Amino acid sequence: MIMDRLTKLGMIIAGIGGIVAIIGLPYSYTNDLDTFVPLGAFLLLAVMFFAMCGAFSKNGQWTPKALTFFAFITAGVIIGVTIPGYINLYFGIIELVLAALVIIISYNPATQRFVAQAE
């Protein structure tokens, strides 16, 4: 089965989410001990988005339901670190929009068939 355009778009959006999280690292750095929480939050988000990027493959590590669940977990983490102000509000909004797009794409039947396929 060939990867359709929407599945490719989901992979690209998840990759962009990881890149945006890495770009947010230097913006959250301050030269004191209060910098550990924002840096850790951005690193966690980068890992979560790159994991979702890899989950859009044919022989991925997750089922389609696990991908959708992990996308919801990622959105919850974004909300959980944005509301208390651990990360910048604008980075939080961008990441939340990207996570919402991944959630929508993961519900696509063609994407679910492609992710569930194993060789």
C-alpha positions as CSV (number, residue, x, y, z in Angstrom):
1,M,0.0,0.0,0.0
2,I,1.3,3.4,-1.0
3,M,1.3,6.2,1.6
4,D,-1.4,8.7,0.7
5,R,-1.0,12.5,0.8
6,L,-2.8,13.0,4.1
7,T,-0.6,10.5,5.8
8,K,2.5,12.2,4.4
9,L,1.1,15.5,5.6
10,G,0.6,14.1,9.1
11,M,4.2,12.9,9.2
12,I,5.4,16.3,8.0
13,I,3.3,18.2,10.5
14,A,4.5,16.0,13.4
15,G,8.1,16.6,12.2
16,I,7.5,20.4,12.1
17,G,6.1,20.2,15.6
18,G,9.4,18.6,16.8
19,I,11.4,21.2,15.0
20,V,9.4,24.1,16.5
21,A,10.0,22.6,19.9
22,I,13.7,22.5,19.3
23,I,13.6,26.1,18.0
24,G,11.8,27.0,21.3
25,L,14.8,25.8,23.4
26,P,17.1,28.8,23.0
27,Y,14.2,31.2,23.5
28,S,13.4,29.7,26.9
29,Y,17.0,29.7,28.1
30,T,17.9,32.0,31.0
31,N,21.1,31.8,33.0
32,D,19.6,30.6,36.3
33,L,18.0,27.5,37.8
34,D,14.5,28.4,36.6
35,T,15.5,27.4,33.0
36,F,15.3,23.7,33.6
37,V,11.5,23.3,33.5
38,P,11.0,25.1,30.2
39,L,14.0,23.4,28.6
40,G,12.7,20.0,29.8
41,A,9.2,20.8,28.5
42,F,10.5,21.7,25.1
43,L,12.7,18.6,25.0
44,L,9.7,16.4,26.0
45,L,7.6,18.0,23.3
46,A,10.3,17.5,20.7
47,V,10.5,13.8,21.6
48,M,6.8,13.4,21.5
49,F,6.3,15.0,18.1
50,F,9.2,13.1,16.6
51,A,7.7,9.8,18.0
52,M,4.4,10.7,16.3
53,C,6.3,11.4,13.1
54,G,7.7,7.9,13.2
55,A,4.3,6.4,14.0
56,F,3.0,7.5,10.6
57,S,5.1,4.8,8.9
58,K,3.9,1.4,7.6
59,N,5.8,-0.7,10.0
60,G,5.5,1.7,12.9
61,Q,5.6,1.0,16.5
62,W,1.9,1.8,17.3
63,T,-1.6,0.9,16.3
64,P,-3.8,3.7,14.8
65,K,-5.6,4.0,18.1
66,A,-2.3,4.3,20.0
67,L,-1.3,7.1,17.6
68,T,-4.5,9.0,18.2
69,F,-4.2,8.5,22.0
70,F,-0.6,9.7,22.0
71,A,-1.5,12.8,20.0
72,F,-4.1,13.6,22.7
73,I,-1.5,13.0,25.4
74,T,0.8,15.4,23.5
75,A,-1.9,18.1,23.3
76,G,-2.5,17.6,27.1
77,V,1.2,18.1,27.8
78,I,1.2,21.2,25.7
79,I,-1.7,22.7,27.6
80,G,-0.2,21.6,30.9
81,V,3.1,23.5,30.3
82,T,1.6,26.5,28.5
83,I,-1.1,27.5,31.0
84,P,1.3,27.8,34.0
85,G,3.7,29.8,31.8
86,Y,6.5,27.3,31.6
87,I,6.7,27.8,27.8
88,N,5.9,30.9,25.8
89,L,2.2,31.3,25.0
90,Y,2.9,31.7,21.2
91,F,5.0,28.6,21.1
92,G,2.3,26.8,23.0
93,I,-0.4,27.9,20.6
94,I,1.7,26.8,17.6
95,E,2.4,23.4,19.1
96,L,-1.2,23.0,20.1
97,V,-2.4,23.7,16.6
98,L,0.1,21.2,15.2
99,A,-1.0,18.6,17.7
100,A,-4.7,19.2,16.8
101,L,-3.8,18.7,13.1
102,V,-2.1,15.5,13.9
103,I,-5.2,14.3,15.8
104,I,-7.4,15.2,12.9
105,I,-5.2,13.4,10.4
106,S,-4.8,10.3,12.6
107,Y,-8.6,9.9,12.4
108,N,-8.5,9.6,8.7
109,P,-9.5,6.0,7.6
110,A,-6.8,5.9,4.9
111,T,-4.2,6.9,7.5
112,Q,-5.4,4.3,9.9
113,R,-5.3,1.6,7.3
114,F,-1.8,2.5,6.3
115,V,-0.5,2.6,9.9
116,A,-2.2,-0.7,10.8
117,Q,-0.6,-2.4,7.8
118,A,2.4,-4.6,8.5
119,E,4.6,-6.5,6.2
